[in-house]
Amino acid sequence: MDFFLSGVAACGACLFTNPLEVVKTRMQLQGELRAPGTYTRHYRNVFHAFYTIGRVDGLAALQRGLLPALVYQFGFNGLRLGLYGIVESAGYIHTPDGRISPLRTTLAGALAGVLGAIASSPIYMVKTHIQAQSAAEIAVGHQYQHQIFPKESWLVALSAGMTSSFTVALAMTPFDVASTRLYNQPVDAAGQGLLYKGLLDCLAKIIRSEGVLGIYKGLGASYFRIGPHTILSLLFWDQLRQVYTAWAQER
């Protein structure tokens, strides 16, 4: 039940924060492997991105990729919070004298996040493809016009992105940018990425082509999203657990 309640709580938060995820994805793909000043900046900042997407693609585009985002949130956060809840209930994050151990808490949270990222990696790739889709006028990154590769081996293609998604679970912005690029890059017939060989290669190419600031693209949107999403997820999670506990006690 911990897994289910955690997933539902994360989905509730996603309904409010998915537009920021769309903005973040677009800003992270903008100017891919191009030097600053050599491309048109369709999205100058978070607020301009909201305006531009709404004006060109329509307001509904701000919720693009909502379905896979909900599935991703249910799987990723359901596992992450659910596993952490089990560890907490079992008392593993407490020291022998009953105090909460910062080290054990950090390790439990990191491990739960990594396991959640592994399980939800395929749907994250689909979400990224859909959120990047836009009118040609403001298109950034590779434009997939489908949800899953119809011919190529998508299992091979997503493996590179899985590596960086583990680190994204620890909320490190440069690796979040790399994850978006790895998942969205064009692939060959064998499903191998055509732009990046892996996480470190991706980061190196971004820095070399776009400068150090390139690995911090979408930083504003990331943190505008992380705060509300975390607060809402934990709020909904706590309220759902209280309701379930009260219901279980009445039975």
Secondary structure, DSSP 4 states (H G I P E B T S, - for coil): -HHHHHHHHHHHHHHHHHHHHHHHHHHHHTTTT--TTSS--S--SHHHHHHHHHHHT-GGGGGTTHHHHHHHHHHHHHHHHHHHHHHHHTTTTB-TTSPBPHHHHHHHHHHHHHHHHHHHHHHHHHHHHHHH---GGG--S---SSSS-SSS-HHHHHHHHHHHHHHHTTT-HHHHHHHHHHHHS-B-TTS-BSS-SSHHHHHHHHHHHH-GGGGGTTHHHHHHHHHHHHHHHHHHHHHHHHHHHHHHHH-
